[in-house]
Amino acid sequence: MTESLEGGQLATGSTAVPLYQQVKDFITARIESGDWPPGCRIPSENDIVASLGVSRMTAHRAVRELSAEGRLDRVQGVGTFVAARREPSALLEIRSIAREIAERGGSHSATVISADREAANDEAARMMQLAPEALVFHVVVVHRENGRPIQLEDRYVNPGVAPKFLDQDFTRITPSQYLTDHVTATEVEHVIEARRPEGAEYKLLEIDRYEPCLVLRRRTWSLSRVVTRVKLVHPGNLYRLGGRFKPAGAARTLVA
């Protein structure tokens, strides 16, 4: 490997393969062969530079891109690790993040940033279909998988539908799980977007301020009333969404 990296590029047929791609291919091959299993700490960028004879910039780009692709997890001050396989989260279901993490074999923990009763701002009142400055419950929670932030939850709840919502300990039961257990959902709206972090999101998720995020906005109704409006922000390289459904005209079952 060291010899093939000398000279700046390795010719593969008529195509020149950049050095950073060769380093990526080397790391990927070690992962796929099982030499570096999920959770394994890979050599540092300095070790890659010394072992493969490439520049620090080349090693950094290879590791950075593999992290963005979800193949590696970079933990500041600790090192870089082979990422666990991430199964896509269900798009068409309302599921607790704690349940998703448990099904992947991980450990869930949560930090409550805020949990308040407040007057709804204009946007919240409109989305919740309430009168301006109506009382709402508002919680912000950071959910972690194996100690690493995986989801930032910013949720408004209609007190008239779930009056005991704020009485819960959201480090022990997720807001989603509590609402699922106590309110019957009859209609759900999902909107998904990819964007950079806004405001303090990057700090709460412990990511770079320019790292792309996957954002799911959801509203849930029970009969004619909006129960909750939530914004779920995920580091883009750590989270996937997927779903399976039947086309229009086929028999369908609403999962709530």
C-alpha positions, 0 to 999 in steps of 0.5 A: 500500500505504501509503495502504491501511494508514492508519486501522488496518484495510482493509475487504474487503467486509464483513470487516475485514482486520487490519493485520498480515495485510495486511503478511503478504499484502504480503510473501507476494505479493512472494515468490510473484511472484518479486520476492523469491526464496528466499534473498533478504533482505527489508526489516527490520522498521524498513524495513517500519514506515517504508515501510508506515506500520504500528507496530513491533508490527504488523511484528514480528507479521507477520514472526514468523508468516510465520517460524512458517509456514515462509515466512521464515527469521530469522537472529539478528544477520543478518536475515530471508530468504525460505525455500527450498521444503521438500520433506517428508522421508520418514516411512516410510523410514530415510534419512540427514539428509545425503541429504535435505539433498543432495536439496534442493540444500543443504549438510549439516554436523554437530557432535558434542555427545557420543559415549560408552559408558555404562550404559543408564538405565532408560528406555534399557534398556527401549526397547533391550530390554536388561538394566538398566545394560547397556552402550550407545553414546550419541551426540548430534549437531546436523545443519545445513542451510546452516549452520542447525540442522535436526535434533538427534539423540539416539541409543542403539545396541546395541554387540552389533549395531554394535560399531564404531559409535563408531569413526566420524567423525560429521561425515563420515558420519551415524549413520543412514547408517552403521547403514543401510550395516552393519545390515539393518533388519527392523522399524521403529517410528515415533512422532511428536509436536509439543511445545516444546523440552525441556532444552537442545534450544532452545539446540542448535537455536538457536531460541526456548525456546517455539518448537514442535518436531517430534519423531520417535522411532524404534526399529529392529530387526534380527531379534529385537534392537533396533539403535537407539533415536533421538529426532530433534528438528526446529524445527517451522517448518523441517521436514516429514514425509510418506509414501506407502503402500498400504492394507492388503490391497494388495501392500506392500514394506518399505523399510528 
